[in-house]
Each structure stands twice: as structure tokens, then as C-alpha cells.
Amino acid sequence: MQTAVQKKPSNGITSDLVLVPGVLEIGRAGQNHICLDSPSISHYHAKIVTYFHESYLIDLSSEEGTFLNGKRVIKHSLKPGDIIQLGEYSFKVRSPSEWYFTDPARPATDRASR
């Protein structure tokens, strides 16, 4: 699975989360695709399911809850620009094309070749 999460300082700055086809599991357990080390995060907190052009954020009965744009959700569709909040972590949802063409870590020659 191709997942791009840009790690940033935990000072309120949002990390980027790129939606790609498949299932992305998020939680404190090491088996998750994104492992968040915090007592406010359940071992298996939430997952994002993406197929075709649709993505869904699904809370996995977490104790602290899963929030989308400031509202607690159990299951909700996602779109670029949405903010997912899990405990003290937040992620801004981005489309794969937006990340690919704007990621400063990717060499410009690589970006231009697509």
C-alpha cells in the first residue's frame, strides 16, 4: 500500500495524509499502517478505506473518538482538505496528485516527468 504521511512537529501543525486505494489502519498497536504512540490513541483506533474514487474514515470503537473537521464521527466520507483528529494528532487529507506535484521532498525532475 502506498501511503504518504509527512511527519511534522507535534506543535499543532497538521500532518498530510494522502488517500490511495486500499485500507489504512491507524492506532497505537505496531501492526497499524500509521502507529501513533499516545495513551489517547486506542490500539486499533480508526481506519480509512479507499476504493475507486471514494474514501471513508471509520472509527473502530475508540475510547477517545475520531473527529473529522471538529465533529465526532463513526463513519464518514473524506475529501481533500478535510482534517482528521485522533487525540492530539491531526491529519490534513490530500489527493495523490496534489501530493505528487507539490511535495518539496520529491525532486523536481521526478515531479516533471509524470
Biopython code that builds the backbone (N, CA, C, O; Angstrom):
import numpy as np
from Bio.PDB.StructureBuilder import StructureBuilder

atoms = [
    (1, "MET", "N", (0.844, -1.181, 0.000)),
    (1, "MET", "CA", (0.000, 0.000, 0.000)),
    (1, "MET", "C", (0.883, 1.235, 0.000)),
    (1, "MET", "O", (1.874, 1.290, 0.728)),
    (2, "GLN", "N", (0.540, 2.205, -0.793)),
    (2, "GLN", "CA", (1.289, 3.445, -0.848)),
    (2, "GLN", "C", (0.577, 4.484, 0.008)),
    (2, "GLN", "O", (-0.536, 4.910, -0.302)),
    (3, "THR", "N", (1.227, 4.877, 1.072)),
    (3, "THR", "CA", (0.645, 5.884, 1.950)),
    (3, "THR", "C", (1.702, 6.931, 2.237)),
    (3, "THR", "O", (2.827, 6.596, 2.606)),
    (4, "ALA", "N", (1.357, 8.170, 2.075)),
    (4, "ALA", "CA", (2.294, 9.247, 2.356)),
    (4, "ALA", "C", (1.799, 10.022, 3.558)),
    (4, "ALA", "O", (0.744, 10.654, 3.500)),
    (5, "VAL", "N", (2.539, 9.978, 4.629)),
    (5, "VAL", "CA", (2.240, 10.778, 5.808)),
    (5, "VAL", "C", (3.498, 11.555, 6.120)),
    (5, "VAL", "O", (4.541, 10.971, 6.412)),
    (6, "GLN", "N", (3.405, 12.848, 6.058)),
    (6, "GLN", "CA", (4.562, 13.670, 6.340)),
    (6, "GLN", "C", (4.599, 13.973, 7.826)),
    (6, "GLN", "O", (3.690, 14.605, 8.364)),
    (7, "LYS", "N", (5.664, 13.514, 8.492)),
    (7, "LYS", "CA", (5.809, 13.749, 9.928)),
    (7, "LYS", "C", (6.204, 15.199, 10.163)),
    (7, "LYS", "O", (7.122, 15.720, 9.530)),
    (8, "LYS", "N", (5.509, 15.825, 11.065)),
    (8, "LYS", "CA", (5.804, 17.221, 11.410)),
    (8, "LYS", "C", (5.813, 17.337, 12.920)),
    (8, "LYS", "O", (5.293, 16.454, 13.602)),
    (9, "PRO", "N", (6.384, 18.392, 13.461)),
    (9, "PRO", "CA", (6.430, 18.552, 14.917)),
    (9, "PRO", "C", (5.035, 18.530, 15.531)),
    (9, "PRO", "O", (4.072, 18.991, 14.918)),
    (10, "SER", "N", (4.932, 17.993, 16.744)),
    (10, "SER", "CA", (3.626, 17.912, 17.414)),
    (10, "SER", "C", (3.311, 19.218, 18.132)),
    (10, "SER", "O", (3.086, 19.237, 19.342)),
    (11, "ASN", "N", (3.297, 20.296, 17.377)),
    (11, "ASN", "CA", (3.009, 21.612, 17.945)),
    (11, "ASN", "C", (1.737, 22.193, 17.345)),
    (11, "ASN", "O", (1.604, 23.407, 17.193)),
    (12, "GLY", "N", (0.798, 21.303, 17.004)),
    (12, "GLY", "CA", (-0.448, 21.772, 16.425)),
    (12, "GLY", "C", (-0.432, 21.826, 14.916)),
    (12, "GLY", "O", (-1.468, 22.078, 14.300)),
    (13, "ILE", "N", (0.720, 21.596, 14.303)),
    (13, "ILE", "CA", (0.795, 21.593, 12.852)),
    (13, "ILE", "C", (0.226, 20.272, 12.352)),
    (13, "ILE", "O", (0.523, 19.212, 12.904)),
    (14, "THR", "N", (-0.569, 20.337, 11.336)),
    (14, "THR", "CA", (-1.219, 19.161, 10.783)),
    (14, "THR", "C", (-0.285, 18.417, 9.840)),
    (14, "THR", "O", (0.411, 19.032, 9.032)),
    (15, "SER", "N", (-0.270, 17.085, 9.946)),
    (15, "SER", "CA", (0.463, 16.248, 9.005)),
    (15, "SER", "C", (-0.406, 15.998, 7.783)),
    (15, "SER", "O", (-1.633, 16.057, 7.866)),
    (16, "ASP", "N", (0.223, 15.719, 6.657)),
    (16, "ASP", "CA", (-0.507, 15.444, 5.433)),
    (16, "ASP", "C", (-0.783, 13.957, 5.313)),
    (16, "ASP", "O", (0.079, 13.135, 5.623)),
    (17, "LEU", "N", (-1.967, 13.613, 4.870)),
    (17, "LEU", "CA", (-2.376, 12.230, 4.678)),
    (17, "LEU", "C", (-2.938, 12.113, 3.264)),
    (17, "LEU", "O", (-3.928, 12.761, 2.923)),
    (18, "VAL", "N", (-2.291, 11.275, 2.440)),
    (18, "VAL", "CA", (-2.705, 11.121, 1.049)),
    (18, "VAL", "C", (-3.591, 9.896, 0.910)),
    (18, "VAL", "O", (-3.233, 8.811, 1.370)),
    (19, "LEU", "N", (-4.736, 10.061, 0.283)),
    (19, "LEU", "CA", (-5.673, 8.965, 0.070)),
    (19, "LEU", "C", (-5.267, 8.158, -1.158)),
    (19, "LEU", "O", (-5.163, 8.695, -2.261)),
    (20, "VAL", "N", (-5.039, 6.864, -0.954)),
    (20, "VAL", "CA", (-4.725, 5.946, -2.045)),
    (20, "VAL", "C", (-5.600, 4.710, -1.875)),
    (20, "VAL", "O", (-6.058, 4.439, -0.765)),
    (21, "PRO", "N", (-5.844, 3.954, -2.944)),
    (21, "PRO", "CA", (-6.709, 2.777, -2.834)),
    (21, "PRO", "C", (-6.207, 1.778, -1.785)),
    (21, "PRO", "O", (-5.005, 1.538, -1.667)),
    (22, "GLY", "N", (-7.138, 1.207, -1.034)),
    (22, "GLY", "CA", (-6.809, 0.205, -0.033)),
    (22, "GLY", "C", (-7.322, 0.599, 1.336)),
    (22, "GLY", "O", (-8.152, 1.497, 1.478)),
    (23, "VAL", "N", (-6.806, -0.098, 2.347)),
    (23, "VAL", "CA", (-7.190, 0.143, 3.733)),
    (23, "VAL", "C", (-5.973, 0.673, 4.472)),
    (23, "VAL", "O", (-4.880, 0.119, 4.359)),
    (24, "LEU", "N", (-6.163, 1.740, 5.225)),
    (24, "LEU", "CA", (-5.115, 2.351, 6.031)),
    (24, "LEU", "C", (-5.566, 2.287, 7.487)),
    (24, "LEU", "O", (-6.524, 2.955, 7.875)),
    (25, "GLU", "N", (-4.870, 1.481, 8.289)),
    (25, "GLU", "CA", (-5.229, 1.315, 9.698)),
    (25, "GLU", "C", (-4.386, 2.243, 10.557)),
    (25, "GLU", "O", (-3.182, 2.386, 10.342)),
    (26, "ILE", "N", (-5.034, 2.876, 11.537)),
    (26, "ILE", "CA", (-4.379, 3.860, 12.395)),
    (26, "ILE", "C", (-4.629, 3.490, 13.847)),
    (26, "ILE", "O", (-5.762, 3.197, 14.229)),
    (27, "GLY", "N", (-3.581, 3.503, 14.656)),
    (27, "GLY", "CA", (-3.739, 3.214, 16.074)),
    (27, "GLY", "C", (-2.406, 3.120, 16.779)),
    (27, "GLY", "O", (-1.363, 3.425, 16.201)),
    (28, "ARG", "N", (-2.441, 2.701, 18.021)),
    (28, "ARG", "CA", (-1.236, 2.615, 18.847)),
    (28, "ARG", "C", (-0.478, 1.305, 18.635)),
    (28, "ARG", "O", (0.733, 1.267, 18.849)),
    (29, "ALA", "N", (-1.155, 0.229, 18.222)),
    (29, "ALA", "CA", (-0.506, -1.070, 18.024)),
    (29, "ALA", "C", (0.452, -1.015, 16.833)),
    (29, "ALA", "O", (0.197, -0.333, 15.840)),
    (30, "GLY", "N", (1.541, -1.738, 16.955)),
    (30, "GLY", "CA", (2.569, -1.742, 15.920)),
    (30, "GLY", "C", (2.130, -2.327, 14.591)),
    (30, "GLY", "O", (2.802, -2.118, 13.581)),
    (31, "GLN", "N", (1.021, -3.054, 14.561)),
    (31, "GLN", "CA", (0.537, -3.660, 13.322)),
    (31, "GLN", "C", (-0.187, -2.662, 12.418)),
    (31, "GLN", "O", (-0.482, -2.985, 11.267)),
    (32, "ASN", "N", (-0.476, -1.468, 12.907)),
    (32, "ASN", "CA", (-1.162, -0.460, 12.103)),
    (32, "ASN", "C", (-0.236, 0.122, 11.048)),
    (32, "ASN", "O", (0.985, 0.124, 11.208)),
    (33, "HIS", "N", (-0.830, 0.617, 9.967)),
    (33, "HIS", "CA", (-0.049, 1.301, 8.938)),
    (33, "HIS", "C", (0.524, 2.605, 9.482)),
    (33, "HIS", "O", (1.662, 2.968, 9.184)),
    (34, "ILE", "N", (-0.278, 3.303, 10.284)),
    (34, "ILE", "CA", (0.189, 4.510, 10.972)),
    (34, "ILE", "C", (0.090, 4.227, 12.460)),
    (34, "ILE", "O", (-1.006, 4.047, 12.992)),
    (35, "CYS", "N", (1.227, 4.188, 13.127)),
    (35, "CYS", "CA", (1.292, 3.890, 14.556)),
    (35, "CYS", "C", (1.520, 5.200, 15.311)),
    (35, "CYS", "O", (2.529, 5.874, 15.104)),
    (36, "LEU", "N", (0.578, 5.555, 16.187)),
    (36, "LEU", "CA", (0.649, 6.792, 16.954)),
    (36, "LEU", "C", (0.852, 6.436, 18.424)),
    (36, "LEU", "O", (-0.018, 5.826, 19.046)),
    (37, "ASP", "N", (1.980, 6.811, 18.967)),
    (37, "ASP", "CA", (2.347, 6.437, 20.321)),
    (37, "ASP", "C", (1.831, 7.463, 21.321)),
    (37, "ASP", "O", (2.517, 8.428, 21.660)),
    (38, "SER", "N", (0.596, 7.229, 21.789)),
    (38, "SER", "CA", (-0.008, 8.133, 22.762)),
    (38, "SER", "C", (-1.104, 7.379, 23.507)),
    (38, "SER", "O", (-1.827, 6.582, 22.910)),
    (39, "PRO", "N", (-1.231, 7.629, 24.821)),
    (39, "PRO", "CA", (-2.309, 6.970, 25.565)),
    (39, "PRO", "C", (-3.703, 7.403, 25.116)),
    (39, "PRO", "O", (-4.682, 6.726, 25.428)),
    (40, "SER", "N", (-3.813, 8.516, 24.392)),
    (40, "SER", "CA", (-5.124, 8.971, 23.912)),
    (40, "SER", "C", (-5.557, 8.233, 22.648)),
    (40, "SER", "O", (-6.674, 8.421, 22.166)),
    (41, "ILE", "N", (-4.673, 7.396, 22.115)),
    (41, "ILE", "CA", (-4.960, 6.642, 20.893)),
    (41, "ILE", "C", (-5.207, 5.185, 21.259)),
    (41, "ILE", "O", (-4.394, 4.577, 21.955)),
    (42, "SER", "N", (-6.320, 4.618, 20.798)),
    (42, "SER", "CA", (-6.613, 3.206, 21.032)),
    (42, "SER", "C", (-5.664, 2.344, 20.202)),
    (42, "SER", "O", (-5.099, 2.804, 19.210)),
    (43, "HIS", "N", (-5.497, 1.089, 20.621)),
    (43, "HIS", "CA", (-4.610, 0.194, 19.876)),
    (43, "HIS", "C", (-5.029, 0.096, 18.414)),
    (43, "HIS", "O", (-4.179, 0.120, 17.524)),
    (44, "TYR", "N", (-6.318, -0.012, 18.159)),
    (44, "TYR", "CA", (-6.868, -0.004, 16.809)),
    (44, "TYR", "C", (-7.937, 1.082, 16.800)),
    (44, "TYR", "O", (-9.104, 0.821, 17.091)),
    (45, "HIS", "N", (-7.530, 2.295, 16.466)),
    (45, "HIS", "CA", (-8.346, 3.488, 16.667)),
    (45, "HIS", "C", (-9.324, 3.732, 15.510)),
    (45, "HIS", "O", (-10.525, 3.902, 15.721)),
    (46, "ALA", "N", (-8.792, 3.746, 14.299)),
    (46, "ALA", "CA", (-9.621, 4.082, 13.138)),
    (46, "ALA", "C", (-9.001, 3.481, 11.890)),
    (46, "ALA", "O", (-7.859, 3.022, 11.904)),
    (47, "LYS", "N", (-9.766, 3.491, 10.820)),
    (47, "LYS", "CA", (-9.212, 3.079, 9.536)),
    (47, "LYS", "C", (-9.821, 3.939, 8.448)),
    (47, "LYS", "O", (-10.911, 4.492, 8.591)),
    (48, "ILE", "N", (-9.083, 4.032, 7.360)),
    (48, "ILE", "CA", (-9.558, 4.733, 6.173)),
    (48, "ILE", "C", (-9.621, 3.705, 5.056)),
    (48, "ILE", "O", (-8.637, 3.029, 4.759)),
    (49, "VAL", "N", (-10.777, 3.599, 4.452)),
    (49, "VAL", "CA", (-10.971, 2.667, 3.345)),
    (49, "VAL", "C", (-11.171, 3.494, 2.086)),
    (49, "VAL", "O", (-12.050, 4.354, 2.026)),
    (50, "THR", "N", (-10.344, 3.223, 1.077)),
    (50, "THR", "CA", (-10.438, 3.945, -0.190)),
    (50, "THR", "C", (-10.584, 2.932, -1.317)),
    (50, "THR", "O", (-9.770, 2.018, -1.452)),
    (51, "TYR", "N", (-11.610, 3.099, -2.111)),
    (51, "TYR", "CA", (-11.773, 2.280, -3.305)),
    (51, "TYR", "C", (-12.384, 3.159, -4.386)),
    (51, "TYR", "O", (-13.208, 4.033, -4.114)),
    (52, "PHE", "N", (-11.961, 2.905, -5.611)),
    (52, "PHE", "CA", (-12.312, 3.746, -6.745)),
    (52, "PHE", "C", (-11.988, 5.195, -6.376)),
    (52, "PHE", "O", (-10.825, 5.510, -6.125)),
    (53, "HIS", "N", (-12.963, 6.063, -6.336)),
    (53, "HIS", "CA", (-12.707, 7.470, -6.021)),
    (53, "HIS", "C", (-13.382, 7.883, -4.720)),
    (53, "HIS", "O", (-13.638, 9.067, -4.501)),
    (54, "GLU", "N", (-13.671, 6.920, -3.861)),
    (54, "GLU", "CA", (-14.340, 7.195, -2.593)),
    (54, "GLU", "C", (-13.458, 6.769, -1.428)),
    (54, "GLU", "O", (-12.839, 5.706, -1.466)),
    (55, "SER", "N", (-13.404, 7.601, -0.391)),
    (55, "SER", "CA", (-12.667, 7.280, 0.831)),
    (55, "SER", "C", (-13.583, 7.496, 2.025)),
    (55, "SER", "O", (-14.378, 8.436, 2.063)),
    (56, "TYR", "N", (-13.451, 6.594, 3.010)),
    (56, "TYR", "CA", (-14.267, 6.669, 4.218)),
    (56, "TYR", "C", (-13.389, 6.552, 5.453)),
    (56, "TYR", "O", (-12.498, 5.704, 5.508)),
    (57, "LEU", "N", (-13.634, 7.387, 6.426)),
    (57, "LEU", "CA", (-12.998, 7.322, 7.735)),
    (57, "LEU", "C", (-13.943, 6.549, 8.639)),
    (57, "LEU", "O", (-15.123, 6.885, 8.742)),
    (58, "ILE", "N", (-13.422, 5.499, 9.304)),
    (58, "ILE", "CA", (-14.250, 4.647, 10.150)),
    (58, "ILE", "C", (-13.603, 4.550, 11.533)),
    (58, "ILE", "O", (-12.458, 4.115, 11.658)),
    (59, "ASP", "N", (-14.334, 4.955, 12.560)),
    (59, "ASP", "CA", (-13.875, 4.813, 13.936)),
    (59, "ASP", "C", (-14.045, 3.352, 14.348)),
    (59, "ASP", "O", (-15.077, 2.745, 14.061)),
    (60, "LEU", "N", (-13.048, 2.788, 15.011)),
    (60, "LEU", "CA", (-13.084, 1.385, 15.422)),
    (60, "LEU", "C", (-13.435, 1.261, 16.902)),
    (60, "LEU", "O", (-12.760, 0.551, 17.646)),
    (61, "SER", "N", (-14.471, 1.939, 17.318)),
    (61, "SER", "CA", (-14.941, 1.951, 18.714)),
    (61, "SER", "C", (-13.855, 2.452, 19.664)),
    (61, "SER", "O", (-13.678, 1.915, 20.757)),
    (62, "SER", "N", (-13.141, 3.475, 19.241)),
    (62, "SER", "CA", (-12.079, 4.057, 20.074)),
    (62, "SER", "C", (-12.680, 4.739, 21.298)),
    (62, "SER", "O", (-13.812, 5.223, 21.261)),
    (63, "GLU", "N", (-11.912, 4.773, 22.378)),
    (63, "GLU", "CA", (-12.406, 5.403, 23.607)),
    (63, "GLU", "C", (-12.475, 6.919, 23.486)),
    (63, "GLU", "O", (-13.440, 7.534, 23.941)),
    (64, "GLU", "N", (-11.464, 7.525, 22.879)),
    (64, "GLU", "CA", (-11.383, 8.989, 22.797)),
    (64, "GLU", "C", (-12.109, 9.563, 21.590)),
    (64, "GLU", "O", (-12.341, 10.770, 21.526)),
    (65, "GLY", "N", (-12.470, 8.718, 20.636)),
    (65, "GLY", "CA", (-13.211, 9.187, 19.475)),
    (65, "GLY", "C", (-12.348, 9.571, 18.295)),
    (65, "GLY", "O", (-11.142, 9.790, 18.416)),
    (66, "THR", "N", (-13.002, 9.646, 17.154)),
    (66, "THR", "CA", (-12.397, 10.049, 15.893)),
    (66, "THR", "C", (-13.159, 11.273, 15.417)),
    (66, "THR", "O", (-14.390, 11.269, 15.384)),
    (67, "PHE", "N", (-12.430, 12.323, 15.047)),
    (67, "PHE", "CA", (-13.059, 13.590, 14.689)),
    (67, "PHE", "C", (-12.701, 13.969, 13.263)),
    (67, "PHE", "O", (-11.569, 13.784, 12.816)),
    (68, "LEU", "N", (-13.687, 14.502, 12.563)),
    (68, "LEU", "CA", (-13.496, 14.985, 11.204)),
    (68, "LEU", "C", (-13.991, 16.419, 11.156)),
    (68, "LEU", "O", (-15.168, 16.691, 11.393)),
    (69, "ASN", "N", (-13.088, 17.325, 10.849)),
    (69, "ASN", "CA", (-13.422, 18.761, 10.797)),
    (69, "ASN", "C", (-14.104, 19.226, 12.081)),
    (69, "ASN", "O", (-15.046, 20.018, 12.050)),
    (70, "GLY", "N", (-13.603, 18.711, 13.222)),
    (70, "GLY", "CA", (-14.087, 19.145, 14.527)),
    (70, "GLY", "C", (-15.310, 18.420, 15.059)),
    (70, "GLY", "O", (-15.745, 18.698, 16.177)),
    (71, "LYS", "N", (-15.885, 17.488, 14.284)),
    (71, "LYS", "CA", (-17.077, 16.763, 14.728)),
    (71, "LYS", "C", (-16.756, 15.280, 14.883)),
    (71, "LYS", "O", (-16.090, 14.683, 14.037)),
    (72, "ARG", "N", (-17.240, 14.700, 15.974)),
    (72, "ARG", "CA", (-17.014, 13.272, 16.211)),
    (72, "ARG", "C", (-17.802, 12.466, 15.178)),
    (72, "ARG", "O", (-18.971, 12.744, 14.913)),
    (73, "VAL", "N", (-17.137, 11.460, 14.600)),
    (73, "VAL", "CA", (-17.775, 10.627, 13.578)),
    (73, "VAL", "C", (-17.548, 9.147, 13.886)),
    (73, "VAL", "O", (-16.594, 8.772, 14.567)),
    (74, "ILE", "N", (-18.443, 8.329, 13.371)),
    (74, "ILE", "CA", (-18.271, 6.877, 13.426)),
    (74, "ILE", "C", (-17.851, 6.395, 12.041)),
    (74, "ILE", "O", (-16.931, 5.588, 11.913)),
    (75, "LYS", "N", (-18.525, 6.891, 11.011)),
    (75, "LYS", "CA", (-18.154, 6.625, 9.618)),
    (75, "LYS", "C", (-18.540, 7.846, 8.807)),
    (75, "LYS", "O", (-19.654, 8.359, 8.915)),
    (76, "HIS", "N", (-17.591, 8.305, 7.984)),
    (76, "HIS", "CA", (-17.868, 9.495, 7.193)),
    (76, "HIS", "C", (-16.988, 9.478, 5.946)),
    (76, "HIS", "O", (-15.854, 9.000, 5.978)),
    (77, "SER", "N", (-17.527, 10.005, 4.853)),
    (77, "SER", "CA", (-16.739, 10.117, 3.628)),
    (77, "SER", "C", (-15.681, 11.208, 3.785)),
    (77, "SER", "O", (-15.858, 12.154, 4.552)),
    (78, "LEU", "N", (-14.584, 11.063, 3.050)),
    (78, "LEU", "CA", (-13.472, 12.021, 3.110)),
    (78, "LEU", "C", (-13.282, 12.694, 1.768)),
    (78, "LEU", "O", (-13.611, 12.141, 0.718)),
    (79, "LYS", "N", (-12.741, 13.905, 1.829)),
    (79, "LYS", "CA", (-12.374, 14.623, 0.611)),
    (79, "LYS", "C", (-11.127, 15.445, 0.909)),
    (79, "LYS", "O", (-10.867, 15.766, 2.069)),
    (80, "PRO", "N", (-10.347, 15.795, -0.117)),
    (80, "PRO", "CA", (-9.156, 16.619, 0.111)),
    (80, "PRO", "C", (-9.517, 17.903, 0.863)),
    (80, "PRO", "O", (-10.511, 18.566, 0.570)),
    (81, "GLY", "N", (-8.684, 18.217, 1.826)),
    (81, "GLY", "CA", (-8.897, 19.402, 2.652)),
    (81, "GLY", "C", (-9.499, 19.090, 4.007)),
    (81, "GLY", "O", (-9.414, 19.912, 4.919)),
    (82, "ASP", "N", (-10.110, 17.916, 4.164)),
    (82, "ASP", "CA", (-10.667, 17.526, 5.462)),
    (82, "ASP", "C", (-9.554, 17.390, 6.495)),
    (82, "ASP", "O", (-8.417, 17.063, 6.154)),
    (83, "ILE", "N", (-9.886, 17.643, 7.756)),
    (83, "ILE", "CA", (-8.949, 17.483, 8.861)),
    (83, "ILE", "C", (-9.443, 16.352, 9.759)),
    (83, "ILE", "O", (-10.546, 16.412, 10.302)),
    (84, "ILE", "N", (-8.609, 15.321, 9.905)),
    (84, "ILE", "CA", (-8.900, 14.193, 10.789)),
    (84, "ILE", "C", (-8.151, 14.427, 12.085)),
    (84, "ILE", "O", (-6.959, 14.732, 12.062)),
    (85, "GLN", "N", (-8.833, 14.289, 13.220)),
    (85, "GLN", "CA", (-8.200, 14.472, 14.531)),
    (85, "GLN", "C", (-8.372, 13.193, 15.337)),
    (85, "GLN", "O", (-9.486, 12.714, 15.545)),
    (86, "LEU", "N", (-7.232, 12.647, 15.791)),
    (86, "LEU", "CA", (-7.188, 11.478, 16.661)),
    (86, "LEU", "C", (-6.332, 11.863, 17.855)),
    (86, "LEU", "O", (-5.115, 12.001, 17.724)),
    (87, "GLY", "N", (-6.948, 12.038, 19.017)),
    (87, "GLY", "CA", (-6.185, 12.508, 20.175)),
    (87, "GLY", "C", (-5.521, 13.833, 19.846)),
    (87, "GLY", "O", (-6.167, 14.755, 19.347)),
    (88, "GLU", "N", (-4.216, 13.923, 20.130)),
    (88, "GLU", "CA", (-3.500, 15.165, 19.832)),
    (88, "GLU", "C", (-2.932, 15.211, 18.419)),
    (88, "GLU", "O", (-2.254, 16.174, 18.060)),
    (89, "TYR", "N", (-3.195, 14.196, 17.619)),
    (89, "TYR", "CA", (-2.703, 14.132, 16.241)),
    (89, "TYR", "C", (-3.776, 14.620, 15.278)),
    (89, "TYR", "O", (-4.961, 14.337, 15.456)),
    (90, "SER", "N", (-3.352, 15.348, 14.267)),
    (90, "SER", "CA", (-4.292, 15.740, 13.225)),
    (90, "SER", "C", (-3.631, 15.566, 11.869)),
    (90, "SER", "O", (-2.418, 15.717, 11.719)),
    (91, "PHE", "N", (-4.461, 15.245, 10.887)),
    (91, "PHE", "CA", (-4.009, 14.987, 9.532)),
    (91, "PHE", "C", (-4.881, 15.746, 8.555)),
    (91, "PHE", "O", (-6.105, 15.773, 8.685)),
    (92, "LYS", "N", (-4.243, 16.360, 7.582)),
    (92, "LYS", "CA", (-4.988, 17.014, 6.504)),
    (92, "LYS", "C", (-5.025, 16.050, 5.328)),
    (92, "LYS", "O", (-3.985, 15.572, 4.873)),
    (93, "VAL", "N", (-6.216, 15.769, 4.842)),
    (93, "VAL", "CA", (-6.388, 14.849, 3.726)),
    (93, "VAL", "C", (-6.019, 15.557, 2.430)),
    (93, "VAL", "O", (-6.470, 16.669, 2.152)),
    (94, "ARG", "N", (-5.178, 14.875, 1.639)),
    (94, "ARG", "CA", (-4.771, 15.417, 0.342)),
    (94, "ARG", "C", (-4.966, 14.359, -0.727)),
    (94, "ARG", "O", (-4.942, 13.163, -0.435)),
    (95, "SER", "N", (-5.157, 14.787, -1.948)),
    (95, "SER", "CA", (-5.296, 13.846, -3.060)),
    (95, "SER", "C", (-3.901, 13.400, -3.498)),
    (95, "SER", "O", (-2.939, 14.145, -3.310)),
    (96, "PRO", "N", (-3.766, 12.200, -4.081)),
    (96, "PRO", "CA", (-2.446, 11.749, -4.532)),
    (96, "PRO", "C", (-1.798, 12.701, -5.525)),
    (96, "PRO", "O", (-0.591, 12.933, -5.452)),
    (97, "SER", "N", (-2.573, 13.261, -6.456)),
    (97, "SER", "CA", (-1.983, 14.165, -7.446)),
    (97, "SER", "C", (-1.494, 15.448, -6.796)),
    (97, "SER", "O", (-0.460, 15.986, -7.193)),
    (98, "GLU", "N", (-2.216, 15.944, -5.810)),
    (98, "GLU", "CA", (-1.795, 17.166, -5.106)),
    (98, "GLU", "C", (-0.470, 16.928, -4.399)),
    (98, "GLU", "O", (0.429, 17.766, -4.468)),
    (99, "TRP", "N", (-0.340, 15.772, -3.706)),
    (99, "TRP", "CA", (0.901, 15.468, -3.007)),
    (99, "TRP", "C", (2.034, 15.269, -3.986)),
    (99, "TRP", "O", (3.132, 15.785, -3.780)),
    (100, "TYR", "N", (1.778, 14.520, -5.058)),
    (100, "TYR", "CA", (2.844, 14.190, -6.001)),
    (100, "TYR", "C", (3.430, 15.438, -6.631)),
    (100, "TYR", "O", (4.645, 15.534, -6.802)),
    (101, "PHE", "N", (2.591, 16.388, -6.976)),
    (101, "PHE", "CA", (3.083, 17.570, -7.679)),
    (101, "PHE", "C", (3.484, 18.712, -6.757)),
    (101, "PHE", "O", (4.031, 19.709, -7.229)),
    (102, "THR", "N", (3.231, 18.599, -5.460)),
    (102, "THR", "CA", (3.593, 19.697, -4.565)),
    (102, "THR", "C", (4.572, 19.297, -3.477)),
    (102, "THR", "O", (5.007, 20.158, -2.713)),
    (103, "ASP", "N", (4.939, 18.019, -3.374)),
    (103, "ASP", "CA", (5.827, 17.567, -2.308)),
    (103, "ASP", "C", (7.233, 18.102, -2.541)),
    (103, "ASP", "O", (7.884, 17.710, -3.509)),
    (104, "PRO", "N", (7.718, 18.994, -1.670)),
    (104, "PRO", "CA", (9.048, 19.562, -1.870)),
    (104, "PRO", "C", (10.168, 18.542, -1.702)),
    (104, "PRO", "O", (11.285, 18.778, -2.163)),
    (105, "ALA", "N", (9.891, 17.413, -1.050)),
    (105, "ALA", "CA", (10.922, 16.392, -0.864)),
    (105, "ALA", "C", (11.142, 15.581, -2.137)),
    (105, "ALA", "O", (12.181, 14.937, -2.285)),
    (106, "ARG", "N", (10.191, 15.602, -3.047)),
    (106, "ARG", "CA", (10.318, 14.863, -4.301)),
    (106, "ARG", "C", (11.097, 15.736, -5.285)),
    (106, "ARG", "O", (10.748, 16.901, -5.478)),
    (107, "PRO", "N", (12.146, 15.195, -5.909)),
    (107, "PRO", "CA", (12.941, 16.009, -6.838)),
    (107, "PRO", "C", (12.086, 16.578, -7.969)),
    (107, "PRO", "O", (11.190, 15.903, -8.475)),
    (108, "ALA", "N", (12.363, 17.811, -8.360)),
    (108, "ALA", "CA", (11.585, 18.484, -9.393)),
    (108, "ALA", "C", (11.631, 17.703, -10.700)),
    (108, "ALA", "O", (10.636, 17.667, -11.424)),
    (109, "THR", "N", (12.755, 17.081, -11.016)),
    (109, "THR", "CA", (12.849, 16.329, -12.258)),
    (109, "THR", "C", (11.910, 15.127, -12.224)),
    (109, "THR", "O", (11.332, 14.764, -13.248)),
    (110, "ASP", "N", (11.751, 14.503, -11.047)),
    (110, "ASP", "CA", (10.833, 13.386, -10.901)),
    (110, "ASP", "C", (9.393, 13.862, -11.027)),
    (110, "ASP", "O", (8.568, 13.202, -11.659)),
    (111, "ARG", "N", (9.091, 15.006, -10.427)),
    (111, "ARG", "CA", (7.746, 15.553, -10.492)),
    (111, "ARG", "C", (7.385, 15.917, -11.929)),
    (111, "ARG", "O", (6.249, 15.704, -12.355)),
    (112, "ALA", "N", (8.338, 16.461, -12.675)),
    (112, "ALA", "CA", (8.070, 16.924, -14.038)),
    (112, "ALA", "C", (7.950, 15.780, -15.017)),
    (112, "ALA", "O", (7.367, 15.956, -16.087)),
    (113, "SER", "N", (8.478, 14.619, -14.695)),
    (113, "SER", "CA", (8.467, 13.515, -15.640)),
    (113, "SER", "C", (7.128, 12.808, -15.720)),
    (113, "SER", "O", (6.951, 11.954, -16.589)),
    (114, "ARG", "N", (6.195, 13.120, -14.869)),
    (114, "ARG", "CA", (4.888, 12.426, -14.867)),
    (114, "ARG", "C", (3.853, 13.198, -15.651)),
    (114, "ARG", "O", (2.706, 12.764, -15.754)),
]
sb = StructureBuilder()
sb.init_structure("model")
sb.init_model(0)
sb.init_chain("A")
sb.init_seg("    ")
for serial, (resi, resn, name, xyz) in enumerate(atoms, 1):
    if name == "N":
        sb.init_residue(resn, " ", resi, " ")
    sb.init_atom(name, np.array(xyz, "f"), 0.0, 1.0, " ", f" {name:<3s}", serial, name[0])
structure = sb.get_structure()
